[in-house]
Amino acid sequence: MEGTTPSPKVTSPQPEKESSGEPREVTLDIKSFRKPGEKTFTQRCRLFVGNLPTDITEEDFRKLFSKYGEANEVFINRDRGFGFIRLESRTLAEIAKAELDGTVLRNRPIRIRFATHGAALTVRNLSPVVTNELLEQAFSQFGPVERAVVVVDDRGRPTGKGVVEFANKPAARKALDRCTDGALLLTTSPRPVIVEPTEQFDDEDGLSEKLLQKSAQYHKEREQPPRFAQPGTFEFEYSSRWKALDEMEKQQREQVTRNIQEAKEKLEAEMETAKHEHQLMMMRQDLMRRQEELRRLEELRNQELHKRKQMAMRHEEERRRHEGEMMRHRDPEDMRRQPDAFKPGFMDSREQDMRMSEMGARGAVNMGDSFNPATAVSGNQGPAQMMGMGMSGRGGAMGPEGSSNMGAPLIQDNGNMRNERFPQGAPAQMGSSIGIRPGVDSPQQQQSPVIGGAGPVPPMGGPGGFGRGDPAGGNFDGPNNKRRRY
């Protein structure tokens, strides 16, 4: 609105020059009367105009203030003879009030003063760190704020009070209700502000003699001029009593003020202590919450590790079971596919005969040979030798000059030499020759039996086979002279 309308100009008369009798007018720009950052057309720029003529029109009313700039609000009540007008700035409104107050309009002197601000609130219990900007920011949530001021003393120190002026009454009513029901905090300290409607005072114009009504009470009270009461008179006595009452009120107010100040200091100390305790409690709760979170994370981690361990065990069991099944399925197939000649421990009869004949000729040791009855000895046989691997004995496998033989030793039982596999006393010499001392003839050497045309049995290192199933050596004389057949 400021940019679209031309700037009105204010003219003021100047004293006449000595050379000419014509007055000179000074032209001033209205924008020069506006403070930096000042808001325009606020409630503080609103004027009350009283004692207006009943026949005045709105056009005449606007024309009366036209030289002070554009008017935003015009209201006229002809029946009661008053009206309101709002100008652009507070300075223009003050100039208009100063120039037009008491002006005679149609034989009636008009009265001009600033209108009451119906949307202003007084704020108390403010912290010393609260400024005008912070106060405006805090109350802007309720509606548009025209002005927010923190009241200070003559030295510029905050008094703990402030004034907030809204653009309309609904916003002021909303702020008053919210702050009364709740607690509005402006700083970190839990110190709520106290909001009350502002009491309007006119400390600029005051009450003039021409505005006071001349009633009977007025004439009675104005009979005596201002004076001092004389001591000992009726006036002095009651004047003293009035002063004593005022002094008592002053003392009580001071006492109340001291009590309130002490209570405030005590409350602030308790508030600081409670604030530290609250902070400690919050820190303790936060620590407990973090510990609980860590414990929960540790439990989740342990559960995850347990699950992984169980899963690994299941996988291992499945792997072992699968390998066992594979082995069970594979063994029968391998047995079926493998020829009989390649089975472990298999030896055909021809190979056994060849090995027996070979042992009869050389007395060599062959593992897996059958028992040959030609090698059976009588009960007077000497100590048995240990089994050897392919060794021929000169004078026995283990004699004074014999080498070591591998095998299990034979145990003597009732004059017979036997091993644990043949408990009946058979010689059971598997691949080892009978070790006897040199020069001592054994019963076999003395008898020298002939078996199957192979000649006498060699005196040392007989065949190591057991000749089971051989018809030539199926029977032999044991220590009890009983024939046993294998």
C-alpha positions as CSV (number, residue, x, y, z in Angstrom):
1,M,0.0,0.0,0.0
2,E,2.9,2.3,0.6
3,G,4.3,1.8,-2.9
4,T,1.0,2.3,-4.7
5,T,0.0,5.6,-3.1
6,P,1.9,8.9,-3.4
7,S,3.6,10.1,-0.4
8,P,1.6,12.9,1.2
9,K,3.4,16.0,2.4
10,V,3.1,17.9,5.6
11,T,3.3,21.7,5.5
12,S,4.0,23.9,8.4
13,P,3.8,27.7,8.4
14,Q,7.0,29.7,8.9
15,P,7.3,33.3,10.4
16,E,6.9,36.2,8.0
17,K,10.0,37.7,6.5
18,E,10.8,41.3,7.1
19,S,11.0,42.0,3.4
20,S,7.7,40.4,2.5
21,G,4.4,39.8,4.4
22,E,3.7,36.4,2.8
23,P,4.2,33.2,4.9
24,R,6.4,30.4,3.7
25,E,5.5,26.7,3.9
26,V,8.0,23.9,4.5
27,T,7.4,20.5,2.7
28,L,8.4,17.3,4.4
29,D,8.3,13.7,3.2
30,I,6.1,11.4,5.4
31,K,8.6,8.5,5.1
32,S,11.1,10.5,7.1
33,F,8.8,10.2,10.1
34,R,9.0,6.4,10.1
35,K,11.5,4.7,12.3
36,P,13.7,1.9,10.8
37,G,11.8,-1.4,11.0
38,E,8.7,0.2,12.3
39,K,5.4,-1.5,11.4
40,T,2.7,0.6,9.7
41,F,-1.0,1.0,10.5
42,T,-0.8,-0.6,13.9
43,Q,-3.1,-0.1,16.9
44,R,-0.7,2.5,18.3
45,C,-1.4,4.7,15.3
46,R,-5.1,4.7,16.0
47,L,-6.7,8.0,17.2
48,F,-9.9,8.7,19.0
49,V,-11.8,11.9,17.9
50,G,-14.5,13.1,20.2
51,N,-17.1,16.0,20.2
52,L,-17.7,15.7,16.4
53,P,-20.6,17.4,14.8
54,T,-23.6,15.1,14.2
55,D,-23.9,16.0,10.5
56,I,-20.2,15.3,9.6
57,T,-19.6,12.9,6.7
58,E,-16.9,10.3,6.2
59,E,-15.5,12.4,3.4
60,D,-15.2,15.4,5.6
61,F,-13.6,13.3,8.3
62,R,-11.0,11.9,5.9
63,K,-10.3,15.4,4.5
64,L,-9.6,16.6,8.0
65,F,-6.6,14.1,8.3
66,S,-5.6,14.0,4.6
67,K,-2.4,16.0,4.9
68,Y,-1.1,13.4,7.5
69,G,-1.0,10.5,5.0
70,E,-3.4,7.8,4.0
71,A,-5.9,6.6,6.5
72,N,-6.4,2.9,6.8
73,E,-9.4,2.8,9.1
74,V,-12.2,5.3,9.5
75,F,-15.2,4.9,11.8
76,I,-17.8,7.5,12.7
77,N,-20.7,7.3,15.3
78,R,-22.8,10.4,14.5
79,D,-25.3,9.7,17.2
80,R,-22.8,9.9,20.0
81,G,-20.4,12.3,18.2
82,F,-17.1,10.4,18.1
83,G,-15.0,8.5,15.6
84,F,-11.7,6.5,15.0
85,I,-9.0,6.9,12.4
86,R,-5.8,4.9,11.9
87,L,-2.7,6.6,10.3
88,E,0.4,5.1,8.8
89,S,2.9,5.6,11.7
90,R,2.9,6.6,15.3
91,T,4.8,9.8,14.6
92,L,2.2,11.0,12.1
93,A,-0.5,10.2,14.6
94,E,1.3,12.3,17.2
95,I,1.7,15.2,14.8
96,A,-2.0,15.0,13.9
97,K,-3.1,14.8,17.5
98,A,-0.9,17.8,18.4
99,E,-2.2,20.0,15.6
100,L,-5.9,19.1,15.5
101,D,-6.7,18.7,19.2
102,G,-9.0,21.5,20.2
103,T,-9.7,22.6,16.6
104,V,-13.2,24.1,16.2
105,L,-15.2,22.2,13.6
106,R,-18.6,23.7,12.9
107,N,-18.7,25.6,16.2
108,R,-17.5,22.5,18.2
109,P,-14.0,22.0,19.5
110,I,-12.9,18.5,18.8
111,R,-11.0,16.3,21.3
112,I,-8.2,14.0,20.0
113,R,-6.3,11.3,21.9
114,F,-4.8,7.9,21.3
115,A,-7.3,5.1,21.3
116,T,-7.1,2.3,23.8
117,H,-5.2,-0.7,22.7
118,G,-7.7,-3.6,23.1
119,A,-5.2,-6.3,22.1
120,A,-2.3,-5.4,24.5
121,L,-1.0,-7.8,27.2
122,T,1.3,-7.3,30.1
123,V,3.9,-10.0,30.6
124,R,5.6,-10.5,34.1
125,N,8.2,-12.8,35.6
126,L,10.6,-12.4,32.7
127,S,14.1,-13.6,32.9
128,P,16.9,-11.0,32.7
129,V,18.1,-12.6,29.4
130,V,14.7,-12.0,27.6
131,T,14.8,-9.3,24.8
132,N,12.3,-7.7,22.6
133,E,13.0,-10.0,19.8
134,L,12.7,-13.2,21.9
135,L,9.4,-11.9,23.4
136,E,8.0,-11.3,20.0
137,Q,9.1,-14.7,18.7
138,A,7.5,-16.4,21.7
139,F,4.1,-14.8,21.3
140,S,4.0,-14.9,17.5
141,Q,2.5,-18.4,17.7
142,F,-0.8,-17.0,18.8
143,G,-1.2,-14.4,16.0
144,P,0.5,-11.4,14.4
145,V,2.4,-9.2,16.9
146,E,2.6,-5.5,16.2
147,R,4.9,-4.6,19.1
148,A,6.8,-6.5,21.9
149,V,8.8,-4.5,24.4
150,V,10.7,-5.4,27.6
151,V,10.3,-2.6,30.1
152,V,13.6,-1.3,31.6
153,D,14.5,1.2,34.3
154,D,16.3,4.5,33.8
155,R,19.6,2.7,33.6
156,G,18.5,0.2,31.0
157,R,18.2,-2.7,33.3
158,P,15.3,-5.1,32.8
159,T,12.5,-4.9,35.3
160,G,11.0,-8.3,34.6
161,K,8.0,-6.9,32.8
162,G,7.1,-6.5,29.2
163,V,4.3,-5.5,26.8
164,V,3.0,-7.4,23.9
165,E,0.6,-5.8,21.4
166,F,-1.3,-8.0,19.0
167,A,-2.9,-6.9,15.7
168,N,-6.4,-8.1,16.8
169,K,-8.2,-9.1,19.9
170,P,-8.8,-12.8,19.1
171,A,-5.0,-13.4,19.1
172,A,-4.6,-11.6,22.4
173,R,-7.5,-13.6,23.9
174,K,-5.9,-16.9,22.7
175,A,-2.5,-16.0,24.2
176,L,-4.1,-15.0,27.5
177,D,-6.1,-18.2,27.8
178,R,-3.2,-20.5,26.8
179,C,-0.7,-18.9,29.2
180,T,-3.2,-18.9,32.0
181,D,-4.1,-22.6,31.7
182,G,-0.6,-23.7,30.8
183,A,3.0,-22.6,31.5
184,L,4.9,-20.8,28.7
185,L,8.6,-21.0,29.1
186,L,10.9,-18.6,27.3
187,T,14.3,-19.9,28.4
188,T,15.9,-23.1,29.6
189,S,14.9,-22.3,33.2
190,P,11.4,-23.6,34.1
191,R,10.2,-20.1,34.9
192,P,6.8,-19.5,33.3
193,V,5.7,-16.0,32.3
194,I,2.6,-14.4,33.8
195,V,0.2,-12.8,31.3
196,E,-2.4,-10.2,32.2
197,P,-4.5,-7.7,30.3
198,T,-2.7,-4.3,30.1
199,E,-4.1,-1.5,32.1
200,Q,-4.4,1.5,29.9
201,F,-3.0,4.8,31.2
202,D,-2.7,8.2,29.6
203,D,0.4,9.7,31.0
204,E,0.8,12.2,28.2
205,D,-2.3,14.4,28.2
206,G,-3.8,13.6,31.5
207,L,-6.9,15.4,32.7
208,S,-7.2,19.1,31.7
209,E,-9.5,21.6,33.3
210,K,-11.5,22.0,30.2
211,L,-12.4,18.3,30.1
212,L,-13.5,18.1,33.7
213,Q,-17.2,18.3,34.4
214,K,-18.1,21.1,36.8
215,S,-20.4,19.3,39.3
216,A,-21.4,20.2,42.9
217,Q,-18.7,18.1,44.2
218,Y,-16.3,20.0,42.1
219,H,-17.3,23.3,43.4
220,K,-17.3,22.1,47.0
221,E,-13.8,20.7,46.9
222,R,-12.4,23.7,45.0
223,E,-13.5,26.2,47.7
224,Q,-10.1,26.1,49.4
225,P,-6.9,26.7,47.5
226,P,-3.9,24.4,47.9
227,R,-2.2,24.8,51.4
228,F,-0.3,23.1,54.3
229,A,-2.2,21.9,57.3
230,Q,-1.3,23.8,60.5
231,P,-0.2,21.7,63.5
232,G,-2.8,21.2,66.2
233,T,-5.7,21.7,63.9
234,F,-8.4,19.2,62.8
235,E,-6.8,19.0,59.3
236,F,-3.4,18.3,60.6
237,E,-4.6,15.5,62.9
238,Y,-6.4,13.6,60.2
239,S,-3.7,14.3,57.7
240,S,-1.3,12.6,60.1
241,R,-3.6,9.6,60.3
242,W,-3.7,9.4,56.5
243,K,0.0,9.5,56.3
244,A,0.4,6.8,59.0
245,L,-2.0,4.6,57.1
246,D,0.0,5.1,53.9
247,E,3.2,4.4,55.8
248,M,1.8,1.1,57.1
249,E,0.7,0.2,53.6
250,K,4.2,1.0,52.4
251,Q,5.8,-1.2,55.1
252,Q,3.5,-4.1,54.4
253,R,4.1,-3.8,50.7
254,E,7.9,-3.8,51.4
255,Q,7.5,-6.8,53.7
256,V,5.4,-8.7,51.1
257,T,8.0,-7.8,48.5
258,R,10.8,-9.1,50.7
259,N,8.9,-12.3,51.4
260,I,8.2,-12.8,47.8
261,Q,11.8,-12.1,46.9
262,E,13.0,-14.7,49.5
263,A,10.5,-17.2,48.3
264,K,11.8,-16.6,44.7
265,E,15.4,-17.1,45.7
266,K,14.5,-20.2,47.6
267,L,12.6,-21.5,44.7
268,E,15.4,-20.8,42.3
269,A,17.9,-22.7,44.6
270,E,15.5,-25.6,44.8
271,M,15.0,-25.5,41.1
272,E,18.8,-25.6,40.5
273,T,19.2,-28.5,42.8
274,A,16.2,-30.3,41.3
275,K,17.6,-29.6,37.8
276,H,20.9,-31.3,38.7
277,E,19.1,-34.2,40.2
278,H,16.9,-34.5,37.2
279,Q,19.9,-34.4,34.9
280,L,21.6,-37.1,36.9
281,M,18.4,-39.2,36.8
282,M,18.1,-38.8,33.1
283,M,21.8,-39.7,32.7
284,R,21.3,-42.8,34.9
285,Q,18.2,-43.8,32.9
286,D,20.1,-43.3,29.7
287,L,22.9,-45.5,31.0
288,M,20.5,-48.2,32.1
289,R,18.8,-48.1,28.8
290,R,22.2,-48.4,27.0
291,Q,23.2,-51.3,29.3
292,E,19.9,-53.0,28.6
293,E,20.4,-52.5,24.9
294,L,23.9,-54.0,25.1
295,R,22.6,-56.9,27.1
296,R,19.9,-57.5,24.5
297,L,22.5,-57.3,21.7
298,E,24.7,-59.7,23.6
299,E,21.8,-62.2,24.0
300,L,21.0,-61.8,20.3
301,R,24.7,-62.5,19.5
302,N,24.8,-65.5,21.7
303,Q,21.6,-66.8,20.2
304,E,23.0,-66.3,16.8
305,L,26.2,-68.1,17.7
306,H,24.2,-71.0,19.2
307,K,22.1,-71.2,16.1
308,R,25.2,-71.3,13.9
309,K,26.8,-74.0,16.1
310,Q,23.6,-76.1,16.0
311,M,23.5,-75.6,12.2
312,A,27.1,-76.6,11.9
313,M,26.5,-79.7,14.0
314,R,23.5,-80.6,11.9
315,H,25.5,-80.2,8.7
316,E,28.3,-82.3,10.2
317,E,25.8,-85.1,11.1
318,E,24.2,-84.9,7.7
319,R,27.6,-85.1,6.1
320,R,28.6,-88.2,8.2
321,R,25.3,-89.9,7.6
322,H,25.6,-89.2,3.9
323,E,29.1,-90.6,3.9
324,G,28.0,-93.7,5.8
325,E,25.2,-94.2,3.3
326,M,27.6,-93.8,0.5
327,M,30.0,-96.3,2.0
328,R,27.2,-98.8,2.6
329,H,26.0,-98.5,-0.9
330,R,29.5,-98.7,-2.3
331,D,30.8,-101.8,-0.4
332,P,28.4,-104.3,-1.8
333,E,29.0,-102.9,-5.3
334,D,32.8,-103.2,-4.9
335,M,32.5,-106.8,-3.6
336,R,30.4,-107.7,-6.5
337,R,32.7,-106.1,-9.0
338,Q,35.9,-107.4,-7.5
339,P,37.0,-110.9,-8.9
340,D,37.5,-113.7,-6.4
341,A,41.2,-113.9,-7.1
342,F,41.6,-110.4,-5.8
343,K,39.7,-110.8,-2.6
344,P,41.9,-110.5,0.5
345,G,43.1,-113.8,2.1
346,F,42.1,-115.8,-1.0
347,M,44.6,-118.5,-2.1
348,D,43.8,-121.3,-4.5
349,S,44.9,-124.9,-3.7
350,R,47.5,-125.0,-6.5
351,E,49.4,-122.0,-5.0
352,Q,49.2,-123.6,-1.6
353,D,50.7,-126.9,-2.9
354,M,53.5,-125.0,-4.6
355,R,54.3,-123.1,-1.5
356,M,54.3,-126.3,0.6
357,S,56.7,-128.1,-1.8
358,E,58.9,-125.0,-1.8
359,M,59.0,-125.0,2.0
360,G,59.8,-128.7,2.1
361,A,62.8,-128.2,-0.1
362,R,64.2,-125.0,1.4
363,G,62.5,-124.4,4.7
364,A,61.6,-120.9,3.7
365,V,59.0,-118.9,5.5
366,N,55.8,-117.9,3.6
367,M,52.9,-116.1,5.2
368,G,49.6,-117.7,4.6
369,D,51.0,-121.3,4.0
370,S,49.0,-124.3,5.2
371,F,50.2,-126.6,8.0
372,N,52.4,-129.5,6.9
373,P,52.3,-132.5,9.2
374,A,55.9,-133.4,8.3
375,T,56.9,-130.6,10.5
376,A,55.0,-131.9,13.5
377,V,57.3,-132.7,16.4
378,S,57.0,-134.8,19.4
379,G,56.5,-133.7,23.0
380,N,60.3,-133.6,23.5
381,Q,60.7,-130.7,21.1
382,G,62.6,-127.7,22.4
383,P,61.4,-124.2,22.7
384,A,59.5,-122.8,19.8
385,Q,60.8,-120.0,17.6
386,M,59.0,-116.8,16.7
387,M,57.6,-116.5,13.3
388,G,59.8,-115.0,10.7
389,M,59.4,-113.4,7.4
390,G,61.2,-115.5,4.7
391,M,64.2,-116.5,6.7
392,S,66.0,-119.9,6.6
393,G,67.7,-121.0,9.7
394,R,71.1,-122.4,10.2
395,G,71.0,-124.1,13.5
396,G,67.5,-122.5,14.3
397,A,66.0,-119.1,13.8
398,M,67.0,-117.9,17.2
399,G,70.1,-119.6,18.3
400,P,73.4,-118.4,19.5
401,E,74.1,-117.1,16.1
402,G,70.6,-116.8,14.6
403,S,69.0,-113.6,13.6
404,S,65.8,-112.1,15.1
405,N,62.5,-113.6,13.8
406,M,59.2,-111.8,13.8
407,G,56.2,-113.6,15.1
408,A,54.5,-114.6,18.3
409,P,56.4,-116.9,20.7
410,L,55.1,-120.4,21.4
411,I,54.0,-121.4,24.9
412,Q,55.1,-124.7,26.4
413,D,52.2,-126.8,27.6
414,N,52.7,-130.3,29.1
415,G,55.9,-130.9,27.1
416,N,54.3,-129.7,23.8
417,M,55.0,-126.5,22.0
418,R,51.8,-124.6,20.9
419,N,50.6,-121.1,20.3
420,E,47.5,-119.4,21.5
421,R,45.7,-120.2,18.2
422,F,46.2,-123.9,18.5
423,P,45.6,-124.9,22.1
424,Q,46.0,-128.7,21.4
425,G,49.8,-128.6,21.4
426,A,50.5,-128.5,17.6
427,P,53.8,-127.1,16.7
428,A,52.2,-124.3,14.6
429,Q,55.4,-123.0,13.2
430,M,54.4,-120.4,10.7
431,G,57.3,-119.7,8.5
432,S,59.9,-120.2,11.2
433,S,62.4,-123.0,11.8
434,I,62.6,-124.8,15.1
435,G,65.5,-123.4,17.1
436,I,67.5,-126.0,18.9
437,R,70.9,-126.0,20.3
438,P,73.7,-127.2,18.0
439,G,74.7,-130.8,18.4
440,V,71.4,-131.8,20.1
441,D,69.3,-134.2,18.2
442,S,65.6,-133.7,18.4
443,P,63.2,-136.6,18.2
444,Q,62.4,-135.7,14.6
445,Q,66.1,-135.9,13.7
446,Q,66.4,-139.3,15.4
447,Q,63.3,-140.8,13.8
448,S,63.6,-139.0,10.4
449,P,60.2,-139.9,9.1
450,V,59.6,-140.0,5.4
451,I,56.5,-138.2,4.2
452,G,55.2,-138.5,0.7
453,G,58.6,-139.4,-0.7
454,A,60.0,-136.0,0.1
455,G,62.9,-137.4,2.1
456,P,63.7,-136.9,5.7
457,V,62.6,-133.8,7.4
458,P,65.4,-131.3,7.7
459,P,66.7,-131.2,11.2
460,M,66.4,-127.4,11.3
461,G,64.0,-124.9,9.9
462,G,61.1,-127.1,8.9
463,P,58.2,-125.9,6.7
464,G,55.9,-123.4,8.3
465,G,52.6,-124.5,6.8
466,F,49.9,-126.3,8.6
467,G,48.9,-128.7,5.8
468,R,45.2,-128.7,6.6
469,G,43.4,-131.1,4.3
470,D,46.7,-132.9,3.3
471,P,46.1,-136.7,3.4
472,A,49.8,-137.4,3.9
473,G,50.1,-135.6,7.2
474,G,46.6,-135.5,8.7
475,N,47.6,-137.6,11.8
476,F,50.4,-137.2,14.3
477,D,51.3,-138.5,17.7
478,G,50.7,-135.9,20.4
479,P,52.0,-135.9,23.9
480,N,49.2,-138.2,25.0
481,N,49.7,-140.5,22.1
482,K,46.2,-139.6,20.7
483,R,45.6,-139.2,17.1
484,R,43.9,-136.0,16.2
485,R,42.8,-134.9,12.9
486,Y,42.7,-131.4,11.7
